Amino acid sequence: MPSARTPGSSHPSIPTAALVALCCLLASCNATPRETPAPAATTPPAAAPADPLLSWNDGPAKKAIVEFVVRTTTPNGPDFVAPAERIAVFDNDGTLWAEHPIYFQVAFALDRIKAMAPSHPEWKSKQPFKGVLEGDMKAVMATEHGLAQIMAVSHSGNTTDEFASLVNEWMASATHPGTKRHYNEMVYQPMLEMLTYLRANGYKTFIVSGGGVEFMRPWVEETYGIPPEQIVGSRAKVKYEAKDGVPSLVRLPDVDFVDDKAGKPVGIHQVIGRRPTMAFGNSDGDFEMLEWTTSAKGPRLGVIVHHTDAVREWAYDRESHIGQLARGLDEGPKRGWVIVDMKNEWKVIYPFQRMM
Amino acid sequence: MPSARTPGSSHPSIPTAALVALCCLLASCNATPRETPAPAATTPPAAAPADPLLSWNDGPAKKAIVEFVVRTTTPNGPDFVAPAERIAVFDNDGTLWAEHPIYFQVAFALDRIKAMAPSHPEWKSKQPFKGVLEGDMKAVMATEHGLAQIMAVSHSGNTTDEFASLVNEWMASATHPGTKRHYNEMVYQPMLEMLTYLRANGYKTFIVSGGGVEFMRPWVEETYGIPPEQIVGSRAKVKYEAKDGVPSLVRLPDVDFVDDKAGKPVGIHQVIGRRPTMAFGNSDGDFEMLEWTTSAKGPRLGVIVHHTDAVREWAYDRESHIGQLARGLDEGPKRGWVIVDMKNEWKVIYPFQRMM
């Protein structure tokens, strides 16, 4: 999960405080996405070898990761890791799928407000909702806790089953302003291959994201092959109660847990309970997760996806409002972490580019 | 997780509020365990058939459970459940291992206080510690939030790694006052077989316990074959920080989550994120877990272990201070839940009885 340069609102009654904190500078940036140029399609050779990481160039990142996996799965080798201990954790936003121009979960929240508006005529004249309905994000941000209110209202007041349905409906219909693709098509093909490759080598793959766990669960299994019970994320409080006589879990407008920065090792501990062997992130919001992973005994690997491709994706790091990466670039190499240069190490970005 | 008849202390700064609430009536009951009579050994016949549930008599409970498993795993059958959806959740105290005369985690807490006492000379004259050191549980209970203090002090102030080591050391050395066995030997042989049987049928087995998740993780994998990432339990707050320069998760004396009663569906949702297909419990603390499991669409099964064997284990239900079971007995059968009569349906209780 990415990190913002300056801390934003920390209003407590929002389901995804991390997201909000990270988005509060949006008012000052252009909310209209720049058009993504038509990607340069790279078709793998017809008679390609059985390379599980086909979309990766034979660069230093691929080499280091494969070497590590071979080392930790070679029986009787000095760095062999027992299958039960092979845990690989992945951030989501910016690591497994894109995160520009705004976190996709924020796009979902804005669309929810628009969908809910007919039942709330008062929103036409009440900020921050008025701003959302008029596409005026500056007005939203100018409202105290404006985005926090948007997140809370759009993410609560329903049961967990109802919320999952809303996410599914949105994912099947909404499209990204730049690529015009569904958001779950904007996952990174090289990372899909990495997930499959690691699982084939006995690694259990988990998501550890600052995003909301309930926003991810409905679509992540089909998209990444990661089941709901292997997703760690930020959480809203939920309450068990009978709703219309049916036992239900009702989502409350309060944050239960923020799975970002120093929260990531906590989330890993709460849900997984083992120190991971490998951790993949892309921003300083992942720093503590990589630190926690790689500071334990035994073979450990930290990997940072560095967004360097301004043509096929977005290029950003130290100065970005979303997915800021500075400390990771400064300290990562010294800590032995692998920095993936997206532009030079990835043959394609999205799965749909392989078809072109 | 068992339930007490009357709510006990709800002091917030304890790592396992559920345990404490459930134990607050201990002052009025005899803390000295009754000796367990030598168990009547039941040796399975030498040429036993390949029955995965060998320690179960061919009673109604075994029949109902096996019938359900066959039904949900028969391809193309009307009640077939896809492998990814086969989630079976188990309470721990009183369901997978024993819970008398006090929750084993409370025994651990009392032993921790004794081990820590040399560094705290003031405890000799300060309740509730004085009571623990003198074996005077009535004095502990007479102190406001006495047991809560014991739980908080015994369970915090160390890192998660240090705490896991303490649990391991205790489990390897401490013995139960009645059986003189290590606590992790007092698991139920028929339930071990049930876990193995379900896993062999594609069910993923989880623990969902009111006990502390960090108290379970160190020994559960070896004992039950359930990995740390499949354990849901009550949690203390932890904080990520450098301790002596080492990135650590430090345990705080505050409750983060109580996985009991209506908390169990919440815990299931937080960590697993799917509605279970099967749920096993033994007390009214498990009622909501069974209700949540069995009120969803599709084939679902709830199972209650009823402690009916005063000779080989303990017989208790409606009037028990620990593991109270009343609503489950009243409503369970009407809801289609299976009630396991331990005395009549289990050939042996503990694994060590099979050796005798």
Interface residues (C-beta under 8 A of the other chain):
Chain A: A84 I87 T160 K204 F206 V213 R217 E221 P227 P228 E229 Q230 I231 R235 V238 K239 Y240 E241 V246 P247 L249 D256 A262 G263 P265 V266 H269 Q270 V271 I272 G273 R274 E288 E291 W292 S295
Chain B: A84 I87 T160 K204 F206 V213 R217 E221 P227 P228 E229 Q230 I231 R235 V238 K239 Y240 E241 V246 P247 L249 D256 A262 G263 P265 V266 H269 Q270 V271 I272 G273 R274 E288 E291 W292 S295
